[in-house]
Amino acid sequence: MTSRATRDAVGAATPFAPPVRDTRDLQLGLAANWRQFTLLLVVNAFVGAMVGLERVVLPLVAKSDFGIASATAALSFIATFGLTKALTNLAAGWLVDRGGRRSTLVIGWLLALPVPLVILWAPSWWWIVGANALLGVNQGLAWSTTVIMKIDLVGPRRRGLAMGLNECAGYVAVALAALASGAVAAHDGLRAGPAYLGLAIAISGLLLSVFFVRETSGHAALEEVHYPSPALDAQRPTLTRLLGRSLWSHRGLFSVSQAGLVNNLNDGLAWGVFPLLFVAAGLSLRESSAMAVVYPAVWGICQLWTGALSDRWGRKWLIVVGMGVQGIALVSIAVTRGLVAWSIALVALGVGTALVYPTLLAAVGDIARPSWRGAAIGVYRFWRDLGYVVGALLAGTIADAFGIAAAIGAVGAMTVASGLLVAVRFTETRAVGGIECSRG
C-alpha cells in the first residue's frame, strides 16, 4: 500500500504513458506479483519458441530447397534477423517508456503472425530472409518488453533472479522448439511442419498478451519514488546520449554492450554454423537437432541459478568467468570431433552463456533509473543483437575462406578477449544487500 502523498508524487514525478492514476493496489516484489510474473514467463517462452523453430531447419533449407552453398549467403537470414531486431530494440525501449508496455507487446505478436506462412510458401531464399526480418521485429518488441515488465514487477533487489527466470523460460523454449522442429521436419518436411507449429505459437502468444497481460508502468513509477538510484541522470537522457555513452565514456554501459554483442555473436554462430558442422560430420537430421538442443537447454536451465547468484555475488566476475568459459568451449568445438566431445563442449558453452546473459541485463537495470529503463535496455539490446549481424558476416566469411572450424575458433578467441575487457573496465553495479553502487 502507498500513501496519498506517495501516489501524488508518483504521478507528478514520472512521465509514463499511459498515466499512472492510482497505485494503491500496487506492490513491488516477486511474491506480490507472482501471477503476472508467471504469465509473462509463459509469454516469453512463446517468444523464444518462435526462434527455436528455425535453429535447425533454416540453414538446411538454404542448401536443400534453394541450392545455396556459400556459408555467407546461407547465414544472410541471421544477419537480417539480427539487424532488424537490434534496431527494433531501440524502438521498443522508446515505445515502452512512452506508449506503455502491454501495447508494445501486442504489436510484437501481431507482427509475428505472417512469419511462418511466408517461410512455408517462400518461392525464393530472399523471401525467407525477409520473413526473418519480420521475426527480428517481433523479437525486438516482444522479448524486450517482457524483460522490462519483469524488472518492473520485482523491484530493485531481485533483478538478477527475475532475469534468470525470464531468460530460462525463453531459452528452454528455444531448445524445445528446436527439438520439435527437427522432429516435425523429419516427418512433414523442412518447411511445412515448423511453419504450422510456428503459427500456433504466434496465435497463442498474441491471445495471452491481449486478454491476460496487464500494464506494469505503475510498478516502475513506484520504484522511481521508493528506490532512488545513483544512476547516469536524474532526468530522462535522450536516446542519442545513451548511445554515445555506450560507445565508451560510461564504463558500465560500454562494458555490458560489447560483452552482449560478442555473446550474441556466439549465438549466431551456434544457430547458423553448428547445424552445417554436424551434418558435414555425417550426423542425421535428428542427431543434429539433438546436438543443437544441448547448448540452449543448458543455457536456459542454468539461468535459474546464475541470475540469482548475481544478486548475491555481484555482476562483474560472473560476466568475466562466463565469457572465458564460452571462449574455451568454442575453441574445443573447433578442434575436436564426435558426439561425446561436442556434447561436453556444448554443455560448457551453455553454462558460460548462462553466467553472462541474465547478469548483463540485471547490470543494465542497476545502471538505469526506472523512468528511462526501457531506453537503456533498448540501447543494450541494440548492441547485443548486432552480434547476430557481426557473427553471421564474420563466421560466413571465415568459413568460406578457411573452413567452419576456423570460424568457430576465431569467435572463441574474441569471446575470451571480451571477458578480459570487462575485467579491466567494468565497475561493479551491485553491492551487498542489493543496492546499486555504480555511477559509471
Backbone torsions as a table, in degrees:
resi	resn	phi	psi	omega
1	MET	NA	151.5	178.1
2	THR	-130.3	152.3	179.5
3	SER	-75.6	166.4	178.2
4	ARG	-62.7	-38.6	179.6
5	ALA	-62.1	-41.3	179.0
6	THR	-65.3	-42.0	179.4
7	ARG	-62.1	-40.3	178.4
8	ASP	-65.6	-38.9	179.2
9	ALA	-64.9	-40.4	178.0
10	VAL	-60.3	-47.5	-178.2
11	GLY	-64.8	-32.5	-176.9
12	ALA	-84.3	-29.3	-168.7
13	ALA	-90.1	-16.9	-172.8
14	THR	-123.8	136.7	-175.2
15	PRO	-94.2	40.3	-177.3
16	PHE	-70.3	152.4	171.5
17	ALA	-134.5	131.4	-3.1
18	PRO	-66.3	156.6	-175.6
19	PRO	-61.7	148.1	175.2
20	VAL	-89.7	109.1	-175.5
21	ARG	-89.7	-35.0	-174.3
22	ASP	-154.1	122.7	-178.2
23	THR	-115.4	20.6	-175.8
24	ARG	-61.9	-32.6	-176.7
25	ASP	-97.8	7.5	-177.3
26	LEU	-97.6	139.0	174.0
27	GLN	-137.7	152.3	175.3
28	LEU	-93.2	150.5	176.0
29	GLY	124.9	151.4	-178.7
30	LEU	-67.2	-41.3	-178.8
31	ALA	-63.3	-40.2	-177.5
32	ALA	-73.5	-21.4	-173.2
33	ASN	-126.4	27.6	-171.2
34	TRP	-65.5	-29.9	-178.6
35	ARG	-67.5	-50.0	178.1
36	GLN	-65.9	-37.4	179.3
37	PHE	-61.9	-44.9	179.6
38	THR	-64.1	-41.5	177.6
39	LEU	-60.6	-42.1	178.8
40	LEU	-66.7	-31.0	173.5
41	LEU	-62.4	-43.3	179.1
42	VAL	-63.7	-44.1	178.9
43	VAL	-60.5	-42.7	-179.6
44	ASN	-68.8	-29.9	174.3
45	ALA	-62.2	-40.1	176.3
46	PHE	-65.3	-37.9	177.1
47	VAL	-60.3	-47.6	179.0
48	GLY	-63.5	-37.3	-178.6
49	ALA	-62.8	-31.6	178.5
50	MET	-60.6	-36.8	177.4
51	VAL	-78.1	-39.6	-178.1
52	GLY	-58.9	-32.0	179.6
53	LEU	-60.1	-25.0	-175.8
54	GLU	-95.6	-12.0	-166.8
55	ARG	-65.5	-27.1	179.3
56	VAL	-100.8	-42.4	-164.4
57	VAL	-83.3	-37.4	-170.9
58	LEU	-66.1	-41.3	175.2
59	PRO	-60.0	-31.7	179.2
60	LEU	-78.2	-33.8	175.4
61	VAL	-61.3	-39.7	179.6
62	ALA	-56.0	-40.2	-179.1
63	LYS	-80.7	-49.3	-170.2
64	SER	-76.3	-39.4	-174.9
65	ASP	-92.7	-29.6	-173.0
66	PHE	-122.6	1.0	173.7
67	GLY	64.5	32.1	-179.1
68	ILE	-88.6	117.5	-176.9
69	ALA	-99.8	-28.2	-177.9
70	SER	-70.3	130.7	178.2
71	ALA	-64.4	-36.8	179.8
72	THR	-62.4	-45.3	179.2
73	ALA	-67.4	-39.9	-178.9
74	ALA	-64.2	-33.6	-178.6
75	LEU	-87.0	5.0	-179.5
76	SER	-61.4	-30.5	-179.7
77	PHE	-67.1	-31.8	177.7
78	ILE	-72.6	-41.5	178.3
79	ALA	-61.3	-42.5	178.9
80	THR	-65.5	-44.5	176.7
81	PHE	-57.0	-48.2	-177.1
82	GLY	-64.4	-41.2	-178.8
83	LEU	-65.7	-47.2	-179.9
84	THR	-67.5	-36.1	178.0
85	LYS	-67.3	-41.5	179.7
86	ALA	-60.7	-47.8	179.8
87	LEU	-65.8	-38.1	179.6
88	THR	-67.3	-31.9	176.3
89	ASN	-57.5	-39.8	176.8
90	LEU	-63.4	-44.7	178.7
91	ALA	-64.3	-39.3	-179.9
92	ALA	-63.2	-43.1	177.7
93	GLY	-58.8	-40.9	178.1
94	TRP	-68.2	-43.5	-177.2
95	LEU	-64.4	-44.6	-175.2
96	VAL	-68.4	-30.2	178.7
97	ASP	-76.4	-22.6	-174.9
98	ARG	-116.3	-32.4	-176.1
99	GLY	-110.8	-1.8	179.0
100	GLY	101.8	151.9	-177.1
101	ARG	-75.4	-50.7	-171.5
102	ARG	-62.2	-42.9	-178.5
103	SER	-64.2	-36.0	176.9
104	THR	-64.4	-40.6	178.6
105	LEU	-62.1	-44.1	-179.3
106	VAL	-63.8	-42.2	177.8
107	ILE	-59.6	-41.9	178.9
108	GLY	-58.4	-42.3	-179.4
109	TRP	-71.5	-34.4	177.0
110	LEU	-60.8	-36.8	-179.1
111	LEU	-75.3	-15.3	178.6
112	ALA	-79.7	-23.8	-172.1
113	LEU	-57.5	-42.0	-177.7
114	PRO	-74.9	-17.6	-170.2
115	VAL	-57.7	-51.4	-178.3
116	PRO	-61.7	-35.5	-178.0
117	LEU	-70.2	-38.5	177.6
118	VAL	-64.1	-42.8	178.3
119	ILE	-62.1	-39.0	-179.7
120	LEU	-64.7	-43.7	-172.2
121	TRP	-102.2	5.0	-174.5
122	ALA	-57.7	124.5	178.0
123	PRO	-83.0	-14.6	178.9
124	SER	-146.2	164.6	-178.9
125	TRP	-60.5	-32.9	-174.6
126	TRP	-72.9	-20.2	170.0
127	TRP	-66.3	-38.6	178.5
128	ILE	-69.0	-37.6	174.7
129	VAL	-60.3	-42.1	177.5
130	GLY	-64.6	-39.7	177.2
131	ALA	-61.9	-37.0	179.0
132	ASN	-71.0	-26.4	171.8
133	ALA	-63.7	-42.7	177.5
134	LEU	-65.9	-37.4	175.8
135	LEU	-63.2	-37.4	176.5
136	GLY	-61.6	-38.9	176.2
137	VAL	-64.2	-45.2	177.1
138	ASN	-56.5	-47.9	-177.9
139	GLN	-66.3	-40.7	179.4
140	GLY	-61.5	-41.8	179.9
141	LEU	-76.2	-49.2	-170.9
142	ALA	-75.4	-47.2	-176.9
143	TRP	-69.4	-43.6	178.1
144	SER	-57.2	-42.2	-176.5
145	THR	-68.1	-41.3	179.3
146	THR	-66.2	-34.3	174.5
147	VAL	-59.6	-51.0	-176.7
148	ILE	-64.2	-40.9	-178.2
149	MET	-64.8	-38.3	179.0
150	LYS	-69.0	-40.1	176.1
151	ILE	-62.2	-39.5	175.9
152	ASP	-56.1	-46.8	-171.0
153	LEU	-70.0	-39.3	-170.3
154	VAL	-86.1	-17.6	-177.8
155	GLY	81.6	-174.9	-168.6
156	PRO	-78.8	-19.1	-170.1
157	ARG	-88.7	-15.0	-175.5
158	ARG	-126.2	32.4	-178.5
159	ARG	-62.7	-42.7	-179.4
160	GLY	-61.0	-44.7	177.6
161	LEU	-61.2	-44.5	-179.7
162	ALA	-60.2	-43.4	-179.3
163	MET	-71.7	-33.8	175.1
164	GLY	-62.1	-45.4	178.1
165	LEU	-65.0	-41.8	-179.8
166	ASN	-61.7	-50.8	-176.8
167	GLU	-71.7	-29.5	174.2
168	CYS	-60.8	-50.2	-179.8
169	ALA	-59.1	-44.9	-176.8
170	GLY	-65.7	-43.5	-172.6
171	TYR	-89.4	-23.0	166.9
172	VAL	-64.7	-39.1	176.4
173	ALA	-65.2	-38.0	174.6
174	VAL	-56.8	-46.1	-178.2
175	ALA	-65.2	-47.3	-178.8
176	LEU	-64.6	-38.9	178.8
177	ALA	-67.9	-36.4	176.4
178	ALA	-62.5	-42.7	178.0
179	LEU	-64.6	-43.2	179.4
180	ALA	-64.4	-39.9	-178.6
181	SER	-65.3	-37.7	176.2
182	GLY	-62.9	-39.7	-179.1
183	ALA	-67.5	-47.8	-177.9
184	VAL	-72.0	-30.1	178.0
185	ALA	-67.4	-37.8	178.0
186	ALA	-65.1	-27.8	-177.2
187	HIS	-93.4	-43.3	-171.6
188	ASP	-112.3	-0.6	-178.2
189	GLY	108.9	155.4	-174.0
190	LEU	-62.9	-26.6	-177.0
191	ARG	-107.1	-40.2	-170.8
192	ALA	-65.3	-52.7	-176.9
193	GLY	-59.5	-53.7	178.2
194	PRO	-60.9	-32.9	-178.5
195	ALA	-66.3	-46.9	179.7
196	TYR	-65.6	-38.6	176.8
197	LEU	-63.9	-40.4	178.3
198	GLY	-63.6	-37.5	178.5
199	LEU	-65.1	-41.2	178.0
200	ALA	-63.4	-39.6	179.5
201	ILE	-66.2	-44.3	-178.7
202	ALA	-62.8	-42.3	178.6
203	ILE	-64.5	-41.7	179.8
204	SER	-63.1	-45.1	178.9
205	GLY	-62.4	-39.9	178.8
206	LEU	-64.1	-46.2	-178.2
207	LEU	-63.6	-41.8	177.5
208	LEU	-62.1	-42.2	-177.1
209	SER	-68.3	-37.8	-178.2
210	VAL	-72.6	-43.3	-168.4
211	PHE	-100.6	-17.0	-172.3
212	PHE	-127.3	-27.2	-179.3
213	VAL	-75.3	138.0	178.9
214	ARG	-112.2	153.9	178.5
215	GLU	-63.2	141.0	-179.2
216	THR	-117.9	10.3	179.8
217	SER	-58.2	-35.1	-179.5
218	GLY	-62.6	-35.7	178.0
219	HIS	-65.6	-40.3	176.9
220	ALA	-65.4	-36.6	178.0
221	ALA	-64.4	-40.1	175.8
222	LEU	-61.1	-42.9	179.7
223	GLU	-63.4	-36.9	179.4
224	GLU	-57.6	-37.4	-178.6
225	VAL	-81.4	-45.7	-170.0
226	HIS	-86.0	-24.3	-177.2
227	TYR	-130.5	67.9	178.5
228	PRO	-59.4	137.5	-173.2
229	SER	-114.0	137.9	174.2
230	PRO	-75.7	64.8	-172.0
231	ALA	-93.0	-168.0	-176.3
232	LEU	-57.1	-52.0	-174.8
233	ASP	-142.2	142.2	173.9
234	ALA	-70.7	-36.4	177.7
235	GLN	-91.1	157.5	-179.9
236	ARG	-63.8	118.8	176.9
237	PRO	-77.2	155.6	176.8
238	THR	-71.6	159.3	178.3
239	LEU	-62.2	-38.2	178.8
240	THR	-62.2	-40.4	179.4
241	ARG	-63.8	-43.6	179.0
242	LEU	-64.2	-42.3	178.3
243	LEU	-62.1	-41.9	179.4
244	GLY	-62.6	-43.5	-179.9
245	ARG	-67.6	-31.5	-179.6
246	SER	-70.9	-16.7	-179.3
247	LEU	-73.1	-32.4	178.8
248	TRP	-169.9	-43.8	-163.2
249	SER	-65.7	-34.6	177.0
250	HIS	-93.7	116.0	-173.1
251	ARG	-58.0	-42.6	-177.4
252	GLY	-68.6	-52.4	-178.5
253	LEU	-62.2	-41.2	178.6
254	PHE	-63.4	-46.2	-175.9
255	SER	-62.2	-47.8	-178.0
256	VAL	-70.5	-32.5	-178.6
257	SER	-68.0	-45.0	-179.8
258	GLN	-69.5	-36.1	177.7
259	ALA	-66.6	-39.4	177.2
260	GLY	-63.8	-40.2	178.5
261	LEU	-61.1	-46.7	-179.2
262	VAL	-67.2	-37.4	178.5
263	ASN	-60.2	-44.4	179.6
264	ASN	-77.2	-21.1	168.5
265	LEU	-58.8	-42.6	176.1
266	ASN	-61.1	-44.5	-176.7
267	ASP	-66.5	-38.5	175.4
268	GLY	-62.1	-37.2	176.0
269	LEU	-62.9	-46.8	-179.9
270	ALA	-62.4	-38.6	-178.1
271	TRP	-67.8	-48.4	-170.8
272	GLY	-95.4	-28.0	-172.6
273	VAL	-101.9	-39.2	-176.9
274	PHE	-56.5	-44.9	177.9
275	PRO	-58.6	-37.9	178.1
276	LEU	-66.3	-39.8	178.3
277	LEU	-62.7	-45.4	-177.0
278	PHE	-67.7	-42.8	179.6
279	VAL	-66.6	-40.0	178.2
280	ALA	-63.2	-27.1	178.5
281	ALA	-82.1	-0.8	175.8
282	GLY	99.8	7.2	178.6
283	LEU	-75.8	148.2	176.9
284	SER	-76.3	172.5	177.8
285	LEU	-60.2	-43.3	179.4
286	ARG	-65.6	-41.2	178.1
287	GLU	-65.9	-40.8	178.1
288	SER	-64.6	-38.0	177.3
289	SER	-63.2	-44.1	179.5
290	ALA	-62.8	-41.4	178.2
291	MET	-65.2	-38.8	-179.3
292	ALA	-67.0	-22.1	-179.3
293	VAL	-78.1	-30.2	-171.0
294	VAL	-56.5	-50.9	-175.2
295	TYR	-62.8	-55.2	179.5
296	PRO	-66.5	-29.1	179.3
297	ALA	-67.2	-47.8	178.0
298	VAL	-64.1	-43.9	176.3
299	TRP	-54.3	-51.0	-177.0
300	GLY	-64.5	-49.1	-175.4
301	ILE	-65.6	-42.6	-176.8
302	CYS	-65.3	-22.4	179.0
303	GLN	-67.3	-15.9	172.9
304	LEU	-58.1	-31.0	-178.5
305	TRP	-103.3	-37.5	-172.5
306	THR	-68.7	-36.6	177.8
307	GLY	-61.9	-45.3	178.7
308	ALA	-66.3	-35.5	177.6
309	LEU	-60.2	-36.3	-179.4
310	SER	-67.5	-24.8	173.7
311	ASP	-69.7	-28.5	-177.9
312	ARG	-92.7	-44.8	-170.8
313	TRP	-97.6	-13.7	-174.5
314	GLY	99.2	168.2	-172.3
315	ARG	-90.1	-40.1	-163.4
316	LYS	-57.8	-55.1	-169.9
317	TRP	-77.7	-22.3	170.9
318	LEU	-65.0	-39.3	178.1
319	ILE	-65.5	-47.0	-177.4
320	VAL	-60.9	-49.8	-179.0
321	VAL	-64.0	-42.2	-179.0
322	GLY	-61.9	-41.5	178.2
323	MET	-64.9	-39.0	177.7
324	GLY	-63.7	-43.3	179.5
325	VAL	-63.6	-41.1	177.8
326	GLN	-60.5	-46.6	-177.9
327	GLY	-61.3	-44.4	179.1
328	ILE	-63.6	-39.6	179.1
329	ALA	-63.2	-41.7	-179.8
330	LEU	-65.0	-42.9	177.5
331	VAL	-61.7	-37.7	178.2
332	SER	-63.3	-41.0	177.6
333	ILE	-62.3	-37.2	-178.3
334	ALA	-68.3	-32.8	-171.6
335	VAL	-104.5	-1.2	-179.9
336	THR	-116.3	173.0	177.4
337	ARG	-144.7	151.2	173.6
338	GLY	107.7	154.5	-175.7
339	LEU	-59.7	-44.3	-175.6
340	VAL	-66.3	-50.6	-178.6
341	ALA	-61.7	-44.3	179.4
342	TRP	-65.8	-39.1	179.5
343	SER	-61.4	-44.0	179.1
344	ILE	-62.5	-43.4	-180.0
345	ALA	-66.0	-37.5	179.1
346	LEU	-68.3	-35.5	174.5
347	VAL	-62.6	-45.4	178.6
348	ALA	-62.5	-39.3	178.0
349	LEU	-62.6	-40.8	178.1
350	GLY	-65.6	-41.3	178.4
351	VAL	-63.5	-45.0	179.6
352	GLY	-61.7	-42.3	178.9
353	THR	-66.5	-37.2	178.6
354	ALA	-63.6	-34.9	177.2
355	LEU	-65.3	-32.5	-171.9
356	VAL	-90.7	-45.7	-161.9
357	TYR	-62.7	-57.4	-179.9
358	PRO	-69.7	-27.0	-178.6
359	THR	-67.6	-39.5	176.8
360	LEU	-62.7	-44.6	178.2
361	LEU	-62.8	-42.2	178.7
362	ALA	-63.3	-37.4	178.7
363	ALA	-63.5	-39.6	176.3
364	VAL	-63.9	-40.0	176.0
365	GLY	-61.5	-33.9	175.7
366	ASP	-64.7	-42.2	-172.4
367	ILE	-72.6	-37.9	-171.1
368	ALA	-91.2	148.4	170.6
369	ARG	-78.4	152.6	-179.0
370	PRO	-57.5	-33.0	-175.8
371	SER	-69.4	-20.5	175.0
372	TRP	-131.0	28.3	178.8
373	ARG	-61.5	-41.4	-178.8
374	GLY	-58.7	-43.9	-180.0
375	ALA	-64.7	-41.8	-179.1
376	ALA	-64.9	-44.1	178.0
377	ILE	-65.8	-36.0	176.6
378	GLY	-61.8	-41.3	178.5
379	VAL	-65.0	-46.7	178.2
380	TYR	-59.7	-46.6	-178.0
381	ARG	-69.6	-25.2	173.4
382	PHE	-61.3	-52.7	179.7
383	TRP	-65.5	-41.1	-177.8
384	ARG	-59.8	-45.3	-174.4
385	ASP	-81.9	-12.6	167.0
386	LEU	-63.7	-18.8	175.6
387	GLY	-58.7	-31.7	176.0
388	TYR	-62.5	-41.0	-179.9
389	VAL	-65.9	-50.4	-179.9
390	VAL	-61.2	-42.4	-179.0
391	GLY	-63.2	-44.8	-179.0
392	ALA	-64.1	-46.0	-178.3
393	LEU	-68.9	-44.6	-178.4
394	LEU	-66.9	-49.2	-178.5
395	ALA	-63.8	-41.3	179.7
396	GLY	-63.9	-42.9	-179.1
397	THR	-65.5	-46.9	-179.2
398	ILE	-67.1	-40.2	-179.7
399	ALA	-63.6	-40.5	178.6
400	ASP	-66.0	-34.4	-175.9
401	ALA	-87.0	-39.7	-170.6
402	PHE	-126.6	-6.8	179.8
403	GLY	107.9	161.3	-175.7
404	ILE	-64.2	-41.1	-178.3
405	ALA	-61.0	-39.6	179.3
406	ALA	-64.4	-38.8	178.8
407	ALA	-63.2	-44.3	-179.4
408	ILE	-65.3	-43.3	179.6
409	GLY	-63.2	-40.3	179.6
410	ALA	-63.4	-42.1	178.6
411	VAL	-66.5	-35.4	176.4
412	GLY	-60.7	-42.9	178.6
413	ALA	-64.4	-39.9	177.9
414	MET	-62.4	-35.5	-178.1
415	THR	-67.3	-42.3	176.3
416	VAL	-61.4	-42.9	179.4
417	ALA	-62.1	-38.5	177.8
418	SER	-62.8	-41.4	177.6
419	GLY	-63.1	-39.2	177.8
420	LEU	-64.7	-35.0	177.4
421	LEU	-64.8	-39.9	175.3
422	VAL	-62.5	-41.5	-179.8
423	ALA	-59.8	-36.7	-176.4
424	VAL	-82.2	-38.8	-166.3
425	ARG	-106.4	-27.3	-173.3
426	PHE	-78.3	136.9	173.8
427	THR	-106.1	131.5	-176.2
428	GLU	-52.7	135.4	-179.1
429	THR	-107.3	-0.2	-175.3
430	ARG	-128.0	116.1	179.9
431	ALA	-96.8	166.9	177.6
432	VAL	-58.1	134.0	-177.7
433	GLY	93.7	-5.8	172.7
434	GLY	85.5	22.0	178.3
435	ILE	-104.3	132.3	-177.8
436	GLU	-61.1	143.3	-174.4
437	CYS	-133.0	2.3	-175.7
438	SER	-113.4	131.6	172.2
439	ARG	-97.5	-5.2	-178.9
440	GLY	80.7	NA	NA
